[in-house]
């Protein structure tokens, strides 16, 4: 008998006409980004930039739109804002921009610093 080795686990989500597997690395990154967005929200009225900003997010390529929205919510305008500004401040900060292909799968992500 050959011993069986388990290398990793993944969650499979069924979406009409497609099946996407969320890897443990993608799931961990989505949880971290979700927490960072919560931290940003807790700094409303203050100037704050999330430590997640500019983090390598390339692991999320291949993730479904549904998984992104489930973890991070609906994007605002351009994408996801990982900063807040004081009430009298004018400016911007790090935004995570995500592009999806026609099947609703992430095909590219990039950070942009708005002003």
N, C-alpha and C positions, 0 to 999 in steps of 0.2 A: 504494500500500500504506500502511495506517495503522500507525504505530509502536505497539508494545505496551509498556505501562508496568506493572511489577510493583510493587504498593503494599505488599504484606506477605505473609507466609507463615503458614499455620496447620497444625497437626497434626490430623488427623481420627481419632478413636478410635471403633471400632464396638463398641457395647454392645447386647445383645439388645433389640430393639424400639426402639432409638434410636441416633442418631449425634450426637456432641458434638464441636465444634471447640474446641481449646484455642488461644487467641490467643497471640501472642508476649508480650504484656503479662501475661496470666494465668500463662504458663509462667515468666516471670522472677520474678513475685511469689511463686509457689509455691516456686521454688528459694531465694529469699531467706528465706521463712518456714521452710523446711526447715533451712537453715543456722542460723537463729536458734534453732530447737529443739535442734539439735546443741550449740550454744553453751551453752544452758541446762543440758543434760545434763552438760556438762563442768564445771559449777559445782556439782555435787551436794555438799550439806553446807555450802554458802555461801549467803548472802543475795545474790541477783542478780536483776535485772529486765532482760529483753532489750530492746535498742534497737528491736526490731520492734514492741514493745507499743504499742498505740494507733495504729499506722500505718493509713493508709487502705487497706482491703482490699476496697472495693466492686467492684474490677475482677474479683473472683472470682465475682460473680453470673453464673450461667449455666454454671459449671463442674460437671462431674459428680462425684458422690460418689466414684466409683472414682478419678478424678484427684486428689481431695483426699486420700484415704486412701493412694494410691500415693506422694504427695509427703510427707505429714505423718504417716502412720501412723494407727492407730486412735485416736480421741479418748479421753481419760481422763474418766470421769464426765461433767462438764459440757461440756467441749470440749477445747481445747488450751491447756496452761499455758505461758505465756511468762515464767516466773519459777521460782526455787528459793529455799528458805529454809534457814537454818543449822539444824543438828541440834536445837538446843534452842529454836528459835524457833516461835512460834505466829502464824499470820496467813495471808495470802493474797497475791494479786497479779493481774496481768492475765491474763485467760482469753479466748480467741477462741471465741465461740459461733457455730455454723453451723447454719442451718436449710435443709432440703432439701424440695422438693415431692414429690409422689407418683411422679414420674418419676425421682427421684434426682438432681435438678439443684439447685444452690444457688439459693435465692431470697432469702435474707437472711443477713447476718453482722453481728455486733456484738461490741465489746469490753466486758467486764465486769471490774471490779476486785473480787475476792473478799477477804474478811477472815478 
